[in-house]
Each structure stands twice: as structure tokens, then as C-alpha cells.
């Protein structure tokens, strides 16, 4: 007997972890559930991509422990801005990515 996650992963052909199953199911059912659900799923996917990009850039620059701390602080700041001033959220997210990318570029040239 297989569990629900293993069964759904086998049926969808997806080998990801259980936590990604909800994104797959929402994205597959977006035409059925409507454009609002599709928009929420797209926003969640963009947020996950932003989080992973921040984490990869922070790991490039700092030790693992400090990078995790920095990403958690930046994520908390993004959530606070999303709650208080949603219009400023894209500007702040791009500023964070730009700053980390700029620092990574300097470190790359220093290694070369």
C-alpha cells in the first residue's frame, strides 16, 4: 500500500518532495478553479523562485549559517513589506537581488 504522496507522485510523474505537491496540484487544476487560483499559484511560484535565488546568492557570499540567517531576515522583511506596503514589494525584492548580485560579482573578480 502506498501513501497518498507516493501515489500522487507516481500518477503525475513528479519525483519532488511532499511540500511541492500542492503547487503541482494547484497549477494542474488552475483552468478548472479559475484565474484567481492561477494567479495565487503563479505568485507562490515566483516567491519560491525569489527565495531560492536569494539563498543561492547568499550561499555564494557567506558561510552557510550566516547565509541562512540573512535569508530568513530578508524573507521576514519581504513579508512585512508585503503586509504594510504591497506596492513597494517588487522594488524591494529587486533591490535585494541587485545588492546580492553586485556583492557576488565583486567576490568573483577577486577570486579570478
Biopython code that builds the backbone (N, CA, C, O; Angstrom):
import numpy as np
from Bio.PDB.StructureBuilder import StructureBuilder

atoms = [
    (1, "UNK", "N", (0.844, -1.188, 0.000)),
    (1, "UNK", "CA", (0.000, 0.000, 0.000)),
    (1, "UNK", "C", (0.882, 1.242, 0.000)),
    (1, "UNK", "O", (1.779, 1.373, 0.833)),
    (2, "UNK", "N", (0.633, 2.123, -0.906)),
    (2, "UNK", "CA", (1.431, 3.348, -0.988)),
    (2, "UNK", "C", (0.701, 4.484, -0.295)),
    (2, "UNK", "O", (-0.524, 4.486, -0.174)),
    (3, "UNK", "N", (1.491, 5.451, 0.156)),
    (3, "UNK", "CA", (0.894, 6.617, 0.799)),
    (3, "UNK", "C", (0.324, 7.543, -0.262)),
    (3, "UNK", "O", (0.542, 7.344, -1.458)),
    (4, "UNK", "N", (-0.405, 8.551, 0.183)),
    (4, "UNK", "CA", (-1.027, 9.486, -0.753)),
    (4, "UNK", "C", (-0.006, 10.243, -1.569)),
    (4, "UNK", "O", (-0.206, 10.475, -2.762)),
    (5, "UNK", "N", (1.106, 10.637, -0.928)),
    (5, "UNK", "CA", (2.128, 11.398, -1.644)),
    (5, "UNK", "C", (2.802, 10.534, -2.707)),
    (5, "UNK", "O", (3.011, 10.981, -3.835)),
    (6, "UNK", "N", (3.141, 9.305, -2.346)),
    (6, "UNK", "CA", (3.803, 8.429, -3.312)),
    (6, "UNK", "C", (2.866, 8.109, -4.477)),
    (6, "UNK", "O", (3.294, 8.046, -5.629)),
    (7, "UNK", "N", (1.585, 7.907, -4.164)),
    (7, "UNK", "CA", (0.617, 7.604, -5.201)),
    (7, "UNK", "C", (0.438, 8.786, -6.145)),
    (7, "UNK", "O", (0.400, 8.606, -7.362)),
    (8, "UNK", "N", (0.326, 10.011, -5.588)),
    (8, "UNK", "CA", (0.142, 11.174, -6.456)),
    (8, "UNK", "C", (1.413, 11.465, -7.240)),
    (8, "UNK", "O", (1.342, 11.904, -8.388)),
    (9, "UNK", "N", (2.577, 11.226, -6.635)),
    (9, "UNK", "CA", (3.832, 11.434, -7.365)),
    (9, "UNK", "C", (3.951, 10.437, -8.507)),
    (9, "UNK", "O", (4.454, 10.777, -9.578)),
    (10, "UNK", "N", (3.491, 9.201, -8.286)),
    (10, "UNK", "CA", (3.560, 8.191, -9.333)),
    (10, "UNK", "C", (2.601, 8.532, -10.462)),
    (10, "UNK", "O", (2.921, 8.330, -11.633)),
    (11, "UNK", "N", (1.424, 9.049, -10.115)),
    (11, "UNK", "CA", (0.436, 9.371, -11.136)),
    (11, "UNK", "C", (0.832, 10.598, -11.945)),
    (11, "UNK", "O", (0.597, 10.647, -13.152)),
    (12, "UNK", "N", (1.433, 11.594, -11.288)),
    (12, "UNK", "CA", (1.785, 12.818, -12.009)),
    (12, "UNK", "C", (3.164, 12.747, -12.646)),
    (12, "UNK", "O", (3.532, 13.622, -13.430)),
    (13, "UNK", "N", (3.928, 11.715, -12.315)),
    (13, "UNK", "CA", (5.271, 11.588, -12.858)),
    (13, "UNK", "C", (6.261, 12.506, -12.171)),
    (13, "UNK", "O", (7.364, 12.706, -12.680)),
    (14, "UNK", "N", (5.902, 13.063, -11.044)),
    (14, "UNK", "CA", (6.737, 14.014, -10.328)),
    (14, "UNK", "C", (7.498, 13.294, -9.222)),
    (14, "UNK", "O", (6.925, 12.475, -8.503)),
    (15, "UNK", "N", (8.780, 13.594, -9.084)),
    (15, "UNK", "CA", (9.580, 12.945, -8.045)),
    (15, "UNK", "C", (9.990, 13.937, -6.965)),
    (15, "UNK", "O", (10.978, 13.701, -6.270)),
    (16, "UNK", "N", (9.271, 15.027, -6.803)),
    (16, "UNK", "CA", (9.618, 16.040, -5.824)),
    (16, "UNK", "C", (9.122, 15.634, -4.444)),
    (16, "UNK", "O", (8.419, 14.638, -4.273)),
    (17, "UNK", "N", (9.509, 16.435, -3.481)),
    (17, "UNK", "CA", (9.135, 16.213, -2.100)),
    (17, "UNK", "C", (7.639, 16.508, -1.903)),
    (17, "UNK", "O", (6.993, 17.092, -2.773)),
    (18, "UNK", "N", (7.105, 16.099, -0.756)),
    (18, "UNK", "CA", (5.673, 16.268, -0.465)),
    (18, "UNK", "C", (5.241, 17.731, -0.472)),
    (18, "UNK", "O", (4.111, 18.039, -0.849)),
    (19, "UNK", "N", (6.132, 18.637, -0.059)),
    (19, "UNK", "CA", (5.709, 20.032, 0.066)),
    (19, "UNK", "C", (5.444, 20.692, -1.275)),
    (19, "UNK", "O", (4.750, 21.707, -1.328)),
    (20, "UNK", "N", (5.977, 20.142, -2.361)),
    (20, "UNK", "CA", (5.744, 20.717, -3.680)),
    (20, "UNK", "C", (4.488, 20.143, -4.349)),
    (20, "UNK", "O", (4.078, 20.616, -5.409)),
    (21, "UNK", "N", (3.899, 19.156, -3.748)),
    (21, "UNK", "CA", (2.729, 18.505, -4.338)),
    (21, "UNK", "C", (1.561, 19.466, -4.471)),
    (21, "UNK", "O", (0.815, 19.407, -5.448)),
    (22, "UNK", "N", (1.396, 20.357, -3.491)),
    (22, "UNK", "CA", (0.270, 21.291, -3.553)),
    (22, "UNK", "C", (0.424, 22.257, -4.724)),
    (22, "UNK", "O", (-0.567, 22.605, -5.366)),
    (23, "UNK", "N", (1.666, 22.701, -5.017)),
    (23, "UNK", "CA", (1.872, 23.603, -6.146)),
    (23, "UNK", "C", (1.551, 22.894, -7.457)),
    (23, "UNK", "O", (0.950, 23.482, -8.356)),
    (24, "UNK", "N", (1.949, 21.641, -7.561)),
    (24, "UNK", "CA", (1.671, 20.881, -8.777)),
    (24, "UNK", "C", (0.176, 20.696, -8.952)),
    (24, "UNK", "O", (-0.347, 20.852, -10.055)),
    (25, "UNK", "N", (-0.522, 20.359, -7.857)),
    (25, "UNK", "CA", (-1.955, 20.129, -7.973)),
    (25, "UNK", "C", (-2.713, 21.417, -8.288)),
    (25, "UNK", "O", (-3.681, 21.392, -9.048)),
    (26, "UNK", "N", (-2.286, 22.538, -7.715)),
    (26, "UNK", "CA", (-2.952, 23.816, -7.991)),
    (26, "UNK", "C", (-2.685, 24.257, -9.420)),
    (26, "UNK", "O", (-3.593, 24.732, -10.102)),
    (27, "UNK", "N", (-1.444, 24.105, -9.882)),
    (27, "UNK", "CA", (-1.140, 24.512, -11.249)),
    (27, "UNK", "C", (-1.856, 23.644, -12.273)),
    (27, "UNK", "O", (-2.263, 24.133, -13.327)),
    (28, "UNK", "N", (-2.012, 22.354, -11.971)),
    (28, "UNK", "CA", (-2.717, 21.472, -12.906)),
    (28, "UNK", "C", (-4.209, 21.766, -12.934)),
    (28, "UNK", "O", (-4.858, 21.578, -13.963)),
    (29, "UNK", "N", (-4.759, 22.227, -11.812)),
    (29, "UNK", "CA", (-6.192, 22.483, -11.729)),
    (29, "UNK", "C", (-6.538, 23.955, -11.931)),
    (29, "UNK", "O", (-7.694, 24.334, -11.740)),
    (30, "UNK", "N", (-5.577, 24.796, -12.310)),
    (30, "UNK", "CA", (-5.840, 26.227, -12.462)),
    (30, "UNK", "C", (-6.931, 26.526, -13.488)),
    (30, "UNK", "O", (-7.764, 27.392, -13.222)),
    (31, "UNK", "N", (-6.977, 25.856, -14.652)),
    (31, "UNK", "CA", (-8.066, 26.172, -15.580)),
    (31, "UNK", "C", (-9.439, 25.788, -15.027)),
    (31, "UNK", "O", (-10.442, 26.415, -15.370)),
    (32, "UNK", "N", (-9.489, 24.776, -14.185)),
    (32, "UNK", "CA", (-10.756, 24.340, -13.613)),
    (32, "UNK", "C", (-11.191, 25.291, -12.501)),
    (32, "UNK", "O", (-12.369, 25.635, -12.401)),
    (33, "UNK", "N", (-10.242, 25.715, -11.667)),
    (33, "UNK", "CA", (-10.577, 26.510, -10.495)),
    (33, "UNK", "C", (-10.712, 27.998, -10.778)),
    (33, "UNK", "O", (-11.328, 28.717, -9.991)),
    (34, "UNK", "N", (-10.156, 28.471, -11.871)),
    (34, "UNK", "CA", (-10.339, 29.865, -12.240)),
    (34, "UNK", "C", (-9.052, 30.654, -12.237)),
    (34, "UNK", "O", (-8.013, 30.165, -11.793)),
    (35, "UNK", "N", (-9.122, 31.882, -12.735)),
    (35, "UNK", "CA", (-7.924, 32.714, -12.844)),
    (35, "UNK", "C", (-7.373, 33.179, -11.500)),
    (35, "UNK", "O", (-6.177, 33.450, -11.390)),
    (36, "UNK", "N", (-8.215, 33.275, -10.483)),
    (36, "UNK", "CA", (-7.734, 33.704, -9.170)),
    (36, "UNK", "C", (-6.772, 32.669, -8.602)),
    (36, "UNK", "O", (-5.718, 33.013, -8.068)),
    (37, "UNK", "N", (-7.140, 31.415, -8.722)),
    (37, "UNK", "CA", (-6.272, 30.345, -8.234)),
    (37, "UNK", "C", (-4.986, 30.286, -9.040)),
    (37, "UNK", "O", (-3.914, 30.048, -8.484)),
    (38, "UNK", "N", (-5.081, 30.495, -10.326)),
    (38, "UNK", "CA", (-3.882, 30.533, -11.157)),
    (38, "UNK", "C", (-2.962, 31.676, -10.776)),
    (38, "UNK", "O", (-1.741, 31.517, -10.776)),
    (39, "UNK", "N", (-3.535, 32.827, -10.450)),
    (39, "UNK", "CA", (-2.733, 33.971, -10.015)),
    (39, "UNK", "C", (-2.043, 33.722, -8.692)),
    (39, "UNK", "O", (-0.884, 34.093, -8.503)),
    (40, "UNK", "N", (-2.765, 33.089, -7.771)),
    (40, "UNK", "CA", (-2.167, 32.754, -6.471)),
    (40, "UNK", "C", (-1.037, 31.743, -6.652)),
    (40, "UNK", "O", (0.017, 31.865, -6.028)),
    (41, "UNK", "N", (-1.258, 30.759, -7.498)),
    (41, "UNK", "CA", (-0.220, 29.757, -7.744)),
    (41, "UNK", "C", (0.989, 30.378, -8.427)),
    (41, "UNK", "O", (2.125, 30.037, -8.097)),
    (42, "UNK", "N", (0.765, 31.276, -9.366)),
    (42, "UNK", "CA", (1.881, 31.943, -10.039)),
    (42, "UNK", "C", (2.670, 32.813, -9.059)),
    (42, "UNK", "O", (3.900, 32.835, -9.098)),
    (43, "UNK", "N", (1.968, 33.525, -8.185)),
    (43, "UNK", "CA", (2.645, 34.351, -7.185)),
    (43, "UNK", "C", (3.458, 33.492, -6.228)),
    (43, "UNK", "O", (4.565, 33.871, -5.845)),
    (44, "UNK", "N", (2.921, 32.336, -5.838)),
    (44, "UNK", "CA", (3.654, 31.432, -4.954)),
    (44, "UNK", "C", (4.903, 30.888, -5.642)),
    (44, "UNK", "O", (5.949, 30.745, -5.008)),
    (45, "UNK", "N", (4.800, 30.588, -6.922)),
    (45, "UNK", "CA", (5.960, 30.082, -7.666)),
    (45, "UNK", "C", (7.023, 31.156, -7.822)),
    (45, "UNK", "O", (8.214, 30.862, -7.714)),
    (46, "UNK", "N", (6.619, 32.390, -8.072)),
    (46, "UNK", "CA", (7.580, 33.489, -8.189)),
    (46, "UNK", "C", (8.247, 33.747, -6.840)),
    (46, "UNK", "O", (9.446, 34.018, -6.780)),
    (47, "UNK", "N", (7.470, 33.662, -5.754)),
    (47, "UNK", "CA", (8.044, 33.856, -4.423)),
    (47, "UNK", "C", (9.052, 32.759, -4.101)),
    (47, "UNK", "O", (10.092, 33.030, -3.501)),
    (48, "UNK", "N", (8.755, 31.528, -4.492)),
    (48, "UNK", "CA", (9.685, 30.437, -4.245)),
    (48, "UNK", "C", (10.960, 30.619, -5.071)),
    (48, "UNK", "O", (12.055, 30.346, -4.581)),
    (49, "UNK", "N", (10.829, 31.073, -6.305)),
    (49, "UNK", "CA", (11.998, 31.329, -7.140)),
    (49, "UNK", "C", (12.847, 32.451, -6.552)),
    (49, "UNK", "O", (14.075, 32.360, -6.550)),
    (50, "UNK", "N", (12.209, 33.510, -6.052)),
    (50, "UNK", "CA", (12.931, 34.601, -5.411)),
    (50, "UNK", "C", (13.674, 34.104, -4.174)),
    (50, "UNK", "O", (14.836, 34.451, -3.966)),
    (51, "UNK", "N", (13.013, 33.301, -3.363)),
    (51, "UNK", "CA", (13.627, 32.763, -2.148)),
    (51, "UNK", "C", (14.838, 31.897, -2.492)),
    (51, "UNK", "O", (15.882, 32.020, -1.851)),
    (52, "UNK", "N", (14.718, 31.039, -3.478)),
    (52, "UNK", "CA", (15.834, 30.169, -3.854)),
    (52, "UNK", "C", (16.989, 30.972, -4.456)),
    (52, "UNK", "O", (18.153, 30.637, -4.233)),
    (53, "UNK", "N", (16.683, 32.018, -5.210)),
    (53, "UNK", "CA", (17.733, 32.860, -5.765)),
    (53, "UNK", "C", (18.466, 33.621, -4.671)),
    (53, "UNK", "O", (19.694, 33.706, -4.688)),
    (54, "UNK", "N", (17.722, 34.175, -3.719)),
    (54, "UNK", "CA", (18.357, 34.847, -2.578)),
    (54, "UNK", "C", (19.255, 33.893, -1.819)),
    (54, "UNK", "O", (20.363, 34.252, -1.420)),
    (55, "UNK", "N", (18.781, 32.689, -1.623)),
    (55, "UNK", "CA", (19.549, 31.699, -0.870)),
    (55, "UNK", "C", (20.819, 31.298, -1.614)),
    (55, "UNK", "O", (21.878, 31.172, -0.999)),
    (56, "UNK", "N", (20.731, 31.098, -2.910)),
    (56, "UNK", "CA", (21.918, 30.720, -3.688)),
    (56, "UNK", "C", (22.951, 31.843, -3.688)),
    (56, "UNK", "O", (24.146, 31.583, -3.541)),
    (57, "UNK", "N", (22.506, 33.082, -3.851)),
    (57, "UNK", "CA", (23.448, 34.203, -3.829)),
    (57, "UNK", "C", (24.078, 34.381, -2.449)),
    (57, "UNK", "O", (25.265, 34.687, -2.341)),
    (58, "UNK", "N", (23.287, 34.190, -1.399)),
    (58, "UNK", "CA", (23.831, 34.318, -0.042)),
    (58, "UNK", "C", (24.818, 33.196, 0.255)),
    (58, "UNK", "O", (25.833, 33.432, 0.911)),
    (59, "UNK", "N", (24.547, 31.992, -0.209)),
    (59, "UNK", "CA", (25.488, 30.887, -0.006)),
    (59, "UNK", "C", (26.794, 31.144, -0.742)),
    (59, "UNK", "O", (27.857, 30.728, -0.279)),
    (60, "UNK", "N", (26.729, 31.818, -1.873)),
    (60, "UNK", "CA", (27.939, 32.129, -2.626)),
    (60, "UNK", "C", (28.824, 33.097, -1.844)),
    (60, "UNK", "O", (30.051, 33.011, -1.901)),
    (61, "UNK", "N", (28.189, 34.028, -1.107)),
    (61, "UNK", "CA", (28.941, 35.086, -0.440)),
    (61, "UNK", "C", (29.387, 34.734, 0.975)),
    (61, "UNK", "O", (30.499, 35.078, 1.376)),
    (62, "UNK", "N", (28.536, 34.056, 1.730)),
    (62, "UNK", "CA", (28.772, 33.901, 3.157)),
    (62, "UNK", "C", (28.809, 32.426, 3.541)),
    (62, "UNK", "O", (28.566, 31.545, 2.716)),
    (63, "UNK", "N", (29.120, 32.177, 4.816)),
    (63, "UNK", "CA", (29.060, 30.804, 5.323)),
    (63, "UNK", "C", (27.596, 30.368, 5.389)),
    (63, "UNK", "O", (26.684, 31.194, 5.345)),
    (64, "UNK", "N", (27.397, 29.070, 5.494)),
    (64, "UNK", "CA", (26.035, 28.535, 5.444)),
    (64, "UNK", "C", (25.171, 29.076, 6.580)),
    (64, "UNK", "O", (24.013, 29.434, 6.366)),
    (65, "UNK", "N", (25.723, 29.136, 7.763)),
    (65, "UNK", "CA", (24.946, 29.581, 8.924)),
    (65, "UNK", "C", (24.530, 31.046, 8.781)),
    (65, "UNK", "O", (23.369, 31.388, 9.005)),
    (66, "UNK", "N", (25.473, 31.904, 8.409)),
    (66, "UNK", "CA", (25.142, 33.317, 8.255)),
    (66, "UNK", "C", (24.234, 33.550, 7.055)),
    (66, "UNK", "O", (23.358, 34.414, 7.092)),
    (67, "UNK", "N", (24.444, 32.780, 5.990)),
    (67, "UNK", "CA", (23.589, 32.930, 4.800)),
    (67, "UNK", "C", (22.142, 32.563, 5.134)),
    (67, "UNK", "O", (21.219, 33.260, 4.714)),
    (68, "UNK", "N", (21.934, 31.479, 5.883)),
    (68, "UNK", "CA", (20.568, 31.124, 6.292)),
    (68, "UNK", "C", (19.949, 32.206, 7.162)),
    (68, "UNK", "O", (18.772, 32.534, 7.013)),
    (69, "UNK", "N", (20.751, 32.763, 8.078)),
    (69, "UNK", "CA", (20.259, 33.848, 8.933)),
    (69, "UNK", "C", (19.882, 35.068, 8.094)),
    (69, "UNK", "O", (18.829, 35.671, 8.300)),
    (70, "UNK", "N", (20.754, 35.427, 7.142)),
    (70, "UNK", "CA", (20.494, 36.579, 6.291)),
    (70, "UNK", "C", (19.240, 36.382, 5.441)),
    (70, "UNK", "O", (18.430, 37.300, 5.307)),
    (71, "UNK", "N", (19.080, 35.202, 4.874)),
    (71, "UNK", "CA", (17.899, 34.935, 4.042)),
    (71, "UNK", "C", (16.627, 34.948, 4.890)),
    (71, "UNK", "O", (15.585, 35.411, 4.425)),
    (72, "UNK", "N", (16.695, 34.452, 6.114)),
    (72, "UNK", "CA", (15.498, 34.491, 6.967)),
    (72, "UNK", "C", (15.142, 35.933, 7.339)),
    (72, "UNK", "O", (13.962, 36.277, 7.399)),
    (73, "UNK", "N", (16.136, 36.771, 7.585)),
    (73, "UNK", "CA", (15.863, 38.185, 7.879)),
    (73, "UNK", "C", (15.275, 38.874, 6.648)),
    (73, "UNK", "O", (14.309, 39.629, 6.757)),
    (74, "UNK", "N", (15.860, 38.614, 5.481)),
    (74, "UNK", "CA", (15.343, 39.237, 4.249)),
    (74, "UNK", "C", (13.929, 38.752, 3.920)),
    (74, "UNK", "O", (13.102, 39.530, 3.444)),
    (75, "UNK", "N", (13.652, 37.482, 4.170)),
    (75, "UNK", "CA", (12.312, 36.953, 3.932)),
    (75, "UNK", "C", (11.300, 37.590, 4.892)),
    (75, "UNK", "O", (10.187, 37.932, 4.493)),
    (76, "UNK", "N", (11.695, 37.744, 6.152)),
    (76, "UNK", "CA", (10.825, 38.426, 7.107)),
    (76, "UNK", "C", (10.555, 39.870, 6.713)),
    (76, "UNK", "O", (9.435, 40.362, 6.854)),
    (77, "UNK", "N", (11.590, 40.546, 6.216)),
    (77, "UNK", "CA", (11.416, 41.918, 5.744)),
    (77, "UNK", "C", (10.470, 41.976, 4.545)),
    (77, "UNK", "O", (9.632, 42.872, 4.450)),
    (78, "UNK", "N", (10.611, 41.016, 3.631)),
    (78, "UNK", "CA", (9.700, 40.974, 2.478)),
    (78, "UNK", "C", (8.254, 40.728, 2.914)),
    (78, "UNK", "O", (7.331, 41.329, 2.364)),
    (79, "UNK", "N", (8.053, 39.846, 3.903)),
    (79, "UNK", "CA", (6.689, 39.593, 4.388)),
    (79, "UNK", "C", (6.107, 40.829, 5.068)),
    (79, "UNK", "O", (4.924, 41.128, 4.906)),
    (80, "UNK", "N", (6.932, 41.545, 5.826)),
    (80, "UNK", "CA", (6.461, 42.766, 6.484)),
    (80, "UNK", "C", (6.085, 43.827, 5.455)),
    (80, "UNK", "O", (5.060, 44.494, 5.594)),
    (81, "UNK", "N", (6.904, 43.980, 4.436)),
    (81, "UNK", "CA", (6.605, 44.962, 3.388)),
    (81, "UNK", "C", (5.365, 44.536, 2.594)),
    (81, "UNK", "O", (4.557, 45.379, 2.204)),
    (82, "UNK", "N", (5.218, 43.239, 2.358)),
    (82, "UNK", "CA", (4.034, 42.756, 1.636)),
    (82, "UNK", "C", (2.760, 43.040, 2.427)),
    (82, "UNK", "O", (1.708, 43.296, 1.840)),
    (83, "UNK", "N", (2.849, 42.996, 3.738)),
    (83, "UNK", "CA", (1.673, 43.262, 4.568)),
    (83, "UNK", "C", (1.381, 44.769, 4.666)),
    (83, "UNK", "O", (0.225, 45.184, 4.590)),
    (84, "UNK", "N", (2.432, 45.582, 4.834)),
    (84, "UNK", "CA", (2.226, 47.009, 5.064)),
    (84, "UNK", "C", (2.118, 47.828, 3.777)),
    (84, "UNK", "O", (1.244, 48.687, 3.655)),
    (85, "UNK", "N", (3.012, 47.560, 2.814)),
    (85, "UNK", "CA", (3.037, 48.345, 1.565)),
    (85, "UNK", "C", (3.223, 47.400, 0.377)),
    (85, "UNK", "O", (4.343, 47.258, -0.113)),
    (86, "UNK", "N", (2.168, 46.758, -0.097)),
    (86, "UNK", "CA", (2.326, 45.782, -1.189)),
    (86, "UNK", "C", (2.875, 46.389, -2.478)),
    (86, "UNK", "O", (3.466, 45.679, -3.292)),
    (87, "UNK", "N", (2.687, 47.698, -2.672)),
    (87, "UNK", "CA", (3.180, 48.325, -3.896)),
    (87, "UNK", "C", (4.703, 48.370, -3.931)),
    (87, "UNK", "O", (5.296, 48.358, -5.009)),
    (88, "UNK", "N", (5.339, 48.421, -2.770)),
    (88, "UNK", "CA", (6.800, 48.529, -2.702)),
    (88, "UNK", "C", (7.489, 47.166, -2.736)),
    (88, "UNK", "O", (8.717, 47.100, -2.785)),
    (89, "UNK", "N", (6.728, 46.092, -2.710)),
    (89, "UNK", "CA", (7.318, 44.753, -2.641)),
    (89, "UNK", "C", (8.198, 44.418, -3.844)),
    (89, "UNK", "O", (9.310, 43.934, -3.634)),
    (90, "UNK", "N", (7.776, 44.643, -5.089)),
    (90, "UNK", "CA", (8.665, 44.309, -6.212)),
    (90, "UNK", "C", (9.949, 45.141, -6.223)),
    (90, "UNK", "O", (11.012, 44.641, -6.589)),
    (91, "UNK", "N", (9.849, 46.399, -5.826)),
    (91, "UNK", "CA", (11.026, 47.267, -5.800)),
    (91, "UNK", "C", (12.032, 46.762, -4.767)),
    (91, "UNK", "O", (13.231, 46.704, -5.039)),
    (92, "UNK", "N", (11.542, 46.400, -3.587)),
    (92, "UNK", "CA", (12.426, 45.906, -2.537)),
    (92, "UNK", "C", (13.038, 44.557, -2.908)),
    (92, "UNK", "O", (14.219, 44.325, -2.650)),
    (93, "UNK", "N", (12.260, 43.678, -3.502)),
    (93, "UNK", "CA", (12.782, 42.369, -3.904)),
    (93, "UNK", "C", (13.872, 42.522, -4.960)),
    (93, "UNK", "O", (14.903, 41.853, -4.885)),
    (94, "UNK", "N", (13.654, 43.393, -5.940)),
    (94, "UNK", "CA", (14.682, 43.634, -6.959)),
    (94, "UNK", "C", (15.916, 44.300, -6.364)),
    (94, "UNK", "O", (17.035, 44.013, -6.788)),
    (95, "UNK", "N", (15.729, 45.181, -5.389)),
    (95, "UNK", "CA", (16.876, 45.815, -4.736)),
    (95, "UNK", "C", (17.706, 44.795, -3.968)),
    (95, "UNK", "O", (18.936, 44.858, -3.979)),
    (96, "UNK", "N", (17.042, 43.860, -3.304)),
    (96, "UNK", "CA", (17.778, 42.804, -2.587)),
    (96, "UNK", "C", (18.578, 41.939, -3.549)),
    (96, "UNK", "O", (19.751, 41.651, -3.311)),
    (97, "UNK", "N", (17.940, 41.528, -4.630)),
    (97, "UNK", "CA", (18.634, 40.703, -5.620)),
    (97, "UNK", "C", (19.800, 41.469, -6.249)),
    (97, "UNK", "O", (20.880, 40.909, -6.438)),
    (98, "UNK", "N", (19.587, 42.732, -6.569)),
    (98, "UNK", "CA", (20.636, 43.531, -7.182)),
    (98, "UNK", "C", (21.821, 43.686, -6.245)),
    (98, "UNK", "O", (22.969, 43.590, -6.678)),
    (99, "UNK", "N", (21.554, 43.928, -4.954)),
    (99, "UNK", "CA", (22.631, 44.120, -3.986)),
    (99, "UNK", "C", (23.442, 42.833, -3.804)),
    (99, "UNK", "O", (24.672, 42.873, -3.787)),
    (100, "UNK", "N", (22.764, 41.705, -3.669)),
    (100, "UNK", "CA", (23.489, 40.439, -3.511)),
    (100, "UNK", "C", (24.269, 40.091, -4.782)),
    (100, "UNK", "O", (25.392, 39.594, -4.703)),
    (101, "UNK", "N", (23.684, 40.346, -5.937)),
    (101, "UNK", "CA", (24.373, 40.070, -7.193)),
    (101, "UNK", "C", (25.603, 40.957, -7.346)),
    (101, "UNK", "O", (26.644, 40.501, -7.817)),
    (102, "UNK", "N", (25.488, 42.212, -6.953)),
    (102, "UNK", "CA", (26.624, 43.131, -7.042)),
    (102, "UNK", "C", (27.758, 42.693, -6.122)),
    (102, "UNK", "O", (28.927, 42.751, -6.502)),
    (103, "UNK", "N", (27.415, 42.258, -4.924)),
    (103, "UNK", "CA", (28.444, 41.762, -3.997)),
    (103, "UNK", "C", (29.078, 40.478, -4.513)),
    (103, "UNK", "O", (30.276, 40.256, -4.341)),
    (104, "UNK", "N", (28.270, 39.637, -5.142)),
    (104, "UNK", "CA", (28.811, 38.387, -5.682)),
    (104, "UNK", "C", (29.757, 38.662, -6.840)),
    (104, "UNK", "O", (30.769, 37.977, -6.988)),
    (105, "UNK", "N", (29.445, 39.639, -7.649)),
    (105, "UNK", "CA", (30.301, 39.991, -8.785)),
    (105, "UNK", "C", (31.674, 40.456, -8.315)),
    (105, "UNK", "O", (32.686, 40.091, -8.913)),
    (106, "UNK", "N", (31.719, 41.244, -7.270)),
    (106, "UNK", "CA", (32.992, 41.724, -6.742)),
    (106, "UNK", "C", (33.813, 40.561, -6.204)),
    (106, "UNK", "O", (35.024, 40.502, -6.416)),
    (107, "UNK", "N", (33.166, 39.648, -5.516)),
    (107, "UNK", "CA", (33.882, 38.500, -4.966)),
    (107, "UNK", "C", (34.380, 37.586, -6.072)),
    (107, "UNK", "O", (35.460, 37.009, -5.947)),
    (108, "UNK", "N", (33.619, 37.439, -7.158)),
    (108, "UNK", "CA", (34.050, 36.609, -8.272)),
    (108, "UNK", "C", (35.306, 37.173, -8.916)),
    (108, "UNK", "O", (36.235, 36.428, -9.230)),
    (109, "UNK", "N", (35.337, 38.484, -9.115)),
    (109, "UNK", "CA", (36.523, 39.091, -9.724)),
    (109, "UNK", "C", (37.717, 39.013, -8.784)),
    (109, "UNK", "O", (38.856, 38.930, -9.245)),
    (110, "UNK", "N", (37.484, 39.037, -7.494)),
    (110, "UNK", "CA", (38.575, 38.929, -6.554)),
    (110, "UNK", "C", (39.198, 37.537, -6.602)),
    (110, "UNK", "O", (40.405, 37.396, -6.401)),
    (111, "UNK", "N", (38.402, 36.517, -6.863)),
    (111, "UNK", "CA", (38.923, 35.152, -6.940)),
    (111, "UNK", "C", (39.689, 34.905, -8.231)),
    (111, "UNK", "O", (40.608, 34.086, -8.259)),
    (112, "UNK", "N", (39.324, 35.600, -9.293)),
    (112, "UNK", "CA", (39.928, 35.344, -10.609)),
    (112, "UNK", "C", (41.304, 35.898, -10.778)),
    (112, "UNK", "O", (41.905, 35.743, -11.841)),
]
sb = StructureBuilder()
sb.init_structure("model")
sb.init_model(0)
sb.init_chain("A")
sb.init_seg("    ")
for serial, (resi, resn, name, xyz) in enumerate(atoms, 1):
    if name == "N":
        sb.init_residue(resn, " ", resi, " ")
    sb.init_atom(name, np.array(xyz, "f"), 0.0, 1.0, " ", f" {name:<3s}", serial, name[0])
structure = sb.get_structure()
